[in-house]
Amino acid sequence: MAPLDRFSAQAAQYAQYRIDYPQELYTELLAGLPSRQRAWDCATGNGQVATELAGYFAHVDATDSSAAQLENATLRPNITYQVAAAEATPFADNTFDLITVGQAVHWFDFEEFNAEVQRVARPGAILAEWGYQLAQLQADLNPVLTHFYADTMRPYWDDNRWHIDDQYARIPFPFGQVQHRTYHVRRHWTAAWFLQYLRTWSSVVKYEQQHGTDPVLLIEEEVGRRWGQGEREVVFPVFLRQGVVEK
């Protein structure tokens, strides 16, 4: 099955407007590692996770199915970027101490990806998968965002998206010593910046491709009026699950 590509079209905007992840996430994840020789960041996108891992590992391999995304990736001497499907990589057996997937595993063939993890991970390696849910705004703005997300955009979300809403509960995770953690990413954005973030949504791009118009314009005026001048806090709930690859 060919992988879905919902992010090449907005790769540059994705690199600029998507959030990064809290340092606490990395600190807690790295604390359980027996070795930091080599990591694989799968579905790396613009390389934000790979760049963070590069400060801790001798070498990081970062893959994505989208060449356009990799063109926006941050370069480091100990990161190797390459186009590869999550389910079929060029890596040798028993290669990695850590495998990470940020905001992407819901797009994979789950069984094939888990088999690939089992193959390329070293015994005792950690697999960590995480994602972030719908942003939380202040009370006067939340109804506008919720309606746009769940009603206006609903026909344009792929079914894969709903795995985010239930924190991957329906995605198989056949690994040992499973842990779950949650975090919150807090940003202070203007209305204009937030609307640009919405334009990175796969559903928005799909709507544009089908109708030739930008659906964010449907709420731009109301969001701007309610938001007002200056910045407001935007909170993204982040969920993580990790497990040990036992062989």
Secondary structure, 3 states (H helix, E strand, C coil): CCCCCCCCCCHHHHHHHCCCCCHHHHHHHHCCCCCCCEEEEECCCCCHHHHHHCCCCCEEEEEECCHHHHCCCCCCCCEEEEECECCECCCCCCCEEEEEEECCHHHCCHHHHHHHHHHHEEEEEEEEEEEECCCECCCCCHHHHHHHHHHHCHHHCCHHHHHHHCCCCCCCCCCEEEEEEEEEEEEEECHHHHHHHHCCCHHHHHHHHHHCCCCCHHHHHHHHHHHCCCCEEEEEEEEEEEEECCC
